[in-house]
Amino acid sequence: MQTGSWRSGPRLQTITWRPFRLGYTVLAQAAVVVEDVDTERRFDTALLASDTRSAIAAPVFGPEGVRGVLTGQSSMPCAFDSGAVDFIQSLANIVGTALK
């Protein structure tokens, strides 16, 4: 698992996470979908495969919080609908249960 790094400012403490599949999803504690990397502005998508147009990430929960992130990528934009989100999160939940 990759980790983020902390940066402290005079009044603000921010956290920088790369790649999004880990950090952003861990912070959201919910599945995250990138519908089109060309228009994504929430985080850096440069670390995705070069032909990726859409991506999904779902947290894997363990007894003490998020243990990992299950990810998927597609070469087609808008490839992950609500059914795909439910499916990927279900798989992540199964993995989390197996890790207990």
N, C-alpha and C positions, 0 to 999 in steps of 0.2 A: 504494500500500500504506500502511495506517495503521500507526503505530508505538506502542509502549508507552512508559511512563515509569518511571524508577527512583526509588524512595524508600529512603533509608538510615535505619536506626534504630540505636540504640546497640549492639545485638548481632545484629541481623537485617537482612538486605537483602532486600526483596521487590520483585516486579515486578508492576505493574498493567497489564493489557491490556484494551482494549476496541476493537472488539467481540470476542466469544469466537471468532468464525470465523477470526480471524487469530491472536491471541496464544496462546490455549489450545491450538489445533491445532499451532502452531509448536513450542510447548514439548513437547507430547505426541509429535510427529513421527509421528503416526498419525491415521487418520480419527476424528472425534469426532461422536457422535450425541446429539442432545437428543430423547428420546422424547416428552416433554410439557413445554412451557415452564412450565406451571402448577406442576409439581413439581420443576423443575430448581433445584439448589442449588450447583452447582460454579462458576457464573459468572453475570453479569448478562445477562439476555435482553431487556432493555428496548429495545435497538436493532434487534431483529428487526421485520419488518413486523407491523402490528397484528393481522392475522388468522393469523399463524403459530402452529401448535400443535407442530410438530416441525421439526427442522433437522439438517443434516449438513454437515460440513466436512472436506476432505481436503487434506493438504499437497501442494504441487507442488515436487518435489525437482529441484534443478539440480546442477551439478558441485561447487558449494561449499556445499551445504546446501539448506534450504528457500528457494524463490524466491517463493512465493505460496501462496494457499489457494483451492481451488475449493469453492464453497458451494452449498447448495440448501435450500429451505424448503418446507413443506407446511402446508396449513390443517387437515390431519388429524393427530391424535396417533398416535404409533408408525408413521409412514409409511415409515420406512427400516429394512428388514430387512438381514440379512447379505449378501444378494445385491445390494441397493442400495449397501451400503458397498463391496463389491468393485467394482461398476460405477463408482461415483464415484471411487474410488482409481485404477482403471485409466485413467479419463479424465484425472485429474490427472497420472498417470505419462506419458501421451501428450503432454500439454501441456509437462511438464518436459523431455521428450526434444526436443520442437520448439524449446524455448528454448535448448538447448545450442549 
